Amino acid sequence: MPVTGGTPIKIADDVIATAFDVLEQGIYYLERTGGATRLRYFDFASRRMTTVAENLGNVEFGLGASPDGRSVFYTRVDSSVNDLMLVDDFR
């Protein structure tokens, strides 16, 4: 929605819920469609979307970008093992 108010406008589909960062010039976000994940950028001035990177694997949880937009970081799960152990007579 424009800062001055008005009608909200949808700019992207399939955005991973917590995986976006709004900068002064645009928005970086992760998009998952058909099992593929892409890093995309929406430019406020031109109102165009650009694919920055593709085939990112199993990305999860979030995304962040530096204020100048030159660095972007995100989380990716390469493997996951969860164990719960009981240790008797621990000192």
Secondary structure, DSSP 8 states (H G I E B T S, - for coil): --TT--------SSEEEEEEEE-SSEEEEEEEETTEEEEEEEETTTTEEEEEEE---SEEEEEEE-TTSS-EEEEE-S---------TT--
